Amino acid sequence: MNFPITTLNPSEKLPFSENSTIVLGGGLAGLSSAYVLAKAGQPVAVFENDPGVGGLSKTIHHGEYKFDLGGHRFLTSNEQTERFIRTLLDGEYLTVPRKSKIFMNDRFFDYPLKPANALLGLGMSTTLKAVADYGKEKIKNSFKRSAHISLEDWVVAHFGRTMFNIYFREYSEKVWGLECKRISEEWVSKRIEGLSLGVAIKNALFKFTGKKVPTLMDKFIYPQAGIGRISDKLKEEIEKGNSVVTSTRITQINHKDSAITNMLAKNCERTHDIKGDEFVSSIPLTTLVKILNPAPPDDILEAASKLRYRDLAIVTIMLDKERVTDLTWLYLPEKDMPLGRIHEPKNWSPQMAPEGKTSIVAEYFCFREDKIWNSTDEELASITVKQLEKLGLINRSDVIDKCILRVPNAYPVFEVGYREHYSRILEYLKNFKNLHIIGRSGMFRYYNMDRAIETGIETAEKILMEKSRISSAIQ
Ligand SMILES: Cc1cc2nc3c(=O)[nH]c(=O)nc-3n(C[C@H](O)[C@H](O)[C@H](O)COP(=O)(O)OP(=O)(O)OC[C@H]3O[C@@H](n4cnc5c(N)ncnc54)[C@H](O)[C@@H]3O)c2cc1C
């Protein structure tokens, strides 16, 4: 990966002024916010910890290969957001058909499941049991609506116990690293598409006619050069007059009289004092709380310590082979298989691998204290090759290279009881009149790219409106 390191020279004038809006984090949310401000002629500067922009939606360049941190497809039901992306990419994208499979009981099934697949997968007696269970829950719920606290409560009430055991339990526990009893129902009830296997089964078995959720759509937008092209384009546009400073970590946020005054940013072992008038944060909410100075009250720090993010290990295996699959994604829900999902970047865009070669990207959901996260790169590569061989997808003799990355804070974890801590933190942060939180990690929300972008744009528009209100009041 060759990213240019931006070095801030303390002897030079910093490339932004004290009336700039300071954006913390150069993922899609932060960059979209800065882009809107820059286009409106408002001075803005983005500070990003990593050497490159894009955050979770970056594309890694490894020799002649490219890959995302888990395949990222752009999809939205908001026409304005779609137009924003299409205009920004200016033709540099493909419209890719979605074709995914799921591996269960030693077989590959189309995903989302089709009725015949679902029946074949379950077998007749289990199908009948699932239908009977579902009916039982329906009748029970029509008499008494009980409160659903966990994912398990919610799924059993909506799909029946048999479906929960077969289709939801293992994959949910793999993704979240928690028993389904400890995963908040809020996540599944608001974003059933996150567990779209359930929707698929419900569609397949019960002809569910609810709103078609975006993640089940058949086509998606994908830049030829990988999803990171969206962030790179945003950066290019912002830099026509404003700064995006990478390799720079925000380490302290100072405040006084309910306003942020300045921040400390560490770049190449030097610490810089950054002043601004509005501060837009897309860095993890828990980090933001921890670096406030003076520190928040103990109960807020305690609440922040109770919120967790799920991390991700990404193992990419490069192969001396034209192609392995014709799939967008392959889901691997079973517990005895440590990886959760794989994709072949070349199926998303031919530019993702050199001619005659391909690669497979495997995602391992984990916490930083887990064995997977702490395994050596060699161990992770070896487990991945073994699993891909077991699935009958590759021969180890085809492996020509590998690249292992660890991605912190990939998913906010909605553990039962999390909302109380979360609300307390939000209530406290509301006290700061010039601090705005945006994005997936920043707002601790399970947002996809479209929503992360929208939170950035909405906040920029709010800042612009406030500035124009103040300037017309002065005139
Ligand atoms: C495996 C996976 C697959 C996904 N697939 C899809 C998909 O197919 N479609 C879709 O729409 N969405 C998908 N998403 C979601 C998508 O990645 C996010 O919605 C989006 O990237 C969030 O952008 P963000 O800017 O809010 O957050 P982030 O990308 O997390 O950006 C936050 C930035 O802040 C930086 N930062 C953190 N701390 C500091 C600090 N102290 N100082 C300076 N900078 C800091 C980080 O380095 C990061 O760049 C997927 C997510 C994952 C994990």
PDBQT file of the ligand as one rigid body, heavy atoms in Angstrom, charges set to zero:
ROOT
HETATM    1  C1  LIG A 501     -17.161  -5.467   6.306  1.00  0.00    +0.000 C 
HETATM    2  C2  LIG A 501     -18.047  -4.306   5.974  1.00  0.00    +0.000 A 
HETATM    3  C3  LIG A 501     -18.777  -4.333   4.799  1.00  0.00    +0.000 A 
HETATM    4  C4  LIG A 501     -19.612  -3.264   4.472  1.00  0.00    +0.000 A 
HETATM    5  N1  LIG A 501     -20.307  -3.312   3.306  1.00  0.00    +0.000 NA
HETATM    6  C5  LIG A 501     -21.097  -2.278   2.966  1.00  0.00    +0.000 A 
HETATM    7  C6  LIG A 501     -21.811  -2.307   1.731  1.00  0.00    +0.000 A 
HETATM    8  O1  LIG A 501     -21.736  -3.261   0.961  1.00  0.00    +0.000 OA
HETATM    9  N2  LIG A 501     -22.588  -1.227   1.432  1.00  0.00    +0.000 N 
HETATM   10  C7  LIG A 501     -22.693  -0.129   2.263  1.00  0.00    +0.000 A 
HETATM   11  O2  LIG A 501     -23.397   0.824   1.905  1.00  0.00    +0.000 OA
HETATM   12  N3  LIG A 501     -22.017  -0.081   3.435  1.00  0.00    +0.000 NA
HETATM   13  C8  LIG A 501     -21.228  -1.120   3.807  1.00  0.00    +0.000 A 
HETATM   14  N4  LIG A 501     -20.532  -1.073   4.993  1.00  0.00    +0.000 N 
HETATM   15  C9  LIG A 501     -20.677   0.128   5.857  1.00  0.00    +0.000 C 
HETATM   16  C10 LIG A 501     -19.725   1.252   5.433  1.00  0.00    +0.000 C 
HETATM   17  O3  LIG A 501     -18.396   0.801   5.527  1.00  0.00    +0.000 OA
HETATM   18  C11 LIG A 501     -19.915   2.445   6.390  1.00  0.00    +0.000 C 
HETATM   19  O4  LIG A 501     -21.262   2.840   6.409  1.00  0.00    +0.000 OA
HETATM   20  C12 LIG A 501     -19.092   3.680   6.038  1.00  0.00    +0.000 C 
HETATM   21  O5  LIG A 501     -17.805   3.360   5.591  1.00  0.00    +0.000 OA
HETATM   22  C13 LIG A 501     -19.007   4.564   7.287  1.00  0.00    +0.000 C 
HETATM   23  O6  LIG A 501     -18.281   5.740   7.013  1.00  0.00    +0.000 OA
HETATM   24  P1  LIG A 501     -17.926   6.742   8.210  1.00  0.00    +0.000 P 
HETATM   25  O7  LIG A 501     -17.201   7.860   7.626  1.00  0.00    +0.000 OA
HETATM   26  O8  LIG A 501     -19.169   7.019   8.971  1.00  0.00    +0.000 OA
HETATM   27  O9  LIG A 501     -17.004   5.912   9.216  1.00  0.00    +0.000 OA
HETATM   28  P2  LIG A 501     -15.515   5.369   9.069  1.00  0.00    +0.000 P 
HETATM   29  O10 LIG A 501     -15.312   4.816   7.729  1.00  0.00    +0.000 OA
HETATM   30  O11 LIG A 501     -15.327   4.470  10.244  1.00  0.00    +0.000 OA
HETATM   31  O12 LIG A 501     -14.621   6.684   9.215  1.00  0.00    +0.000 OA
HETATM   32  C14 LIG A 501     -14.126   7.167  10.428  1.00  0.00    +0.000 C 
HETATM   33  C15 LIG A 501     -12.696   7.641  10.175  1.00  0.00    +0.000 C 
HETATM   34  O13 LIG A 501     -12.171   8.233  11.362  1.00  0.00    +0.000 OA
HETATM   35  C16 LIG A 501     -10.794   7.910  11.456  1.00  0.00    +0.000 C 
HETATM   36  N5  LIG A 501     -10.360   8.099  12.847  1.00  0.00    +0.000 N 
HETATM   37  C17 LIG A 501     -10.653   7.346  13.928  1.00  0.00    +0.000 A 
HETATM   38  N6  LIG A 501     -10.075   7.857  15.034  1.00  0.00    +0.000 NA
HETATM   39  C18 LIG A 501      -9.423   8.978  14.648  1.00  0.00    +0.000 A 
HETATM   40  C19 LIG A 501      -8.655   9.970  15.340  1.00  0.00    +0.000 A 
HETATM   41  N7  LIG A 501      -8.462   9.909  16.663  1.00  0.00    +0.000 N 
HETATM   42  N8  LIG A 501      -8.118  10.997  14.625  1.00  0.00    +0.000 NA
HETATM   43  C20 LIG A 501      -8.301  11.098  13.273  1.00  0.00    +0.000 A 
HETATM   44  N9  LIG A 501      -9.029  10.182  12.576  1.00  0.00    +0.000 NA
HETATM   45  C21 LIG A 501      -9.593   9.136  13.252  1.00  0.00    +0.000 A 
HETATM   46  C22 LIG A 501     -10.735   6.475  10.968  1.00  0.00    +0.000 C 
HETATM   47  O14 LIG A 501      -9.429   6.119  10.562  1.00  0.00    +0.000 OA
HETATM   48  C23 LIG A 501     -11.745   6.510   9.811  1.00  0.00    +0.000 C 
HETATM   49  O15 LIG A 501     -11.109   6.810   8.587  1.00  0.00    +0.000 OA
HETATM   50  C24 LIG A 501     -19.723  -2.145   5.361  1.00  0.00    +0.000 A 
HETATM   51  C25 LIG A 501     -18.980  -2.123   6.548  1.00  0.00    +0.000 A 
HETATM   52  C26 LIG A 501     -18.167  -3.185   6.860  1.00  0.00    +0.000 A 
HETATM   53  C27 LIG A 501     -17.384  -3.150   8.148  1.00  0.00    +0.000 C 
ENDROOT
TORSDOF 0
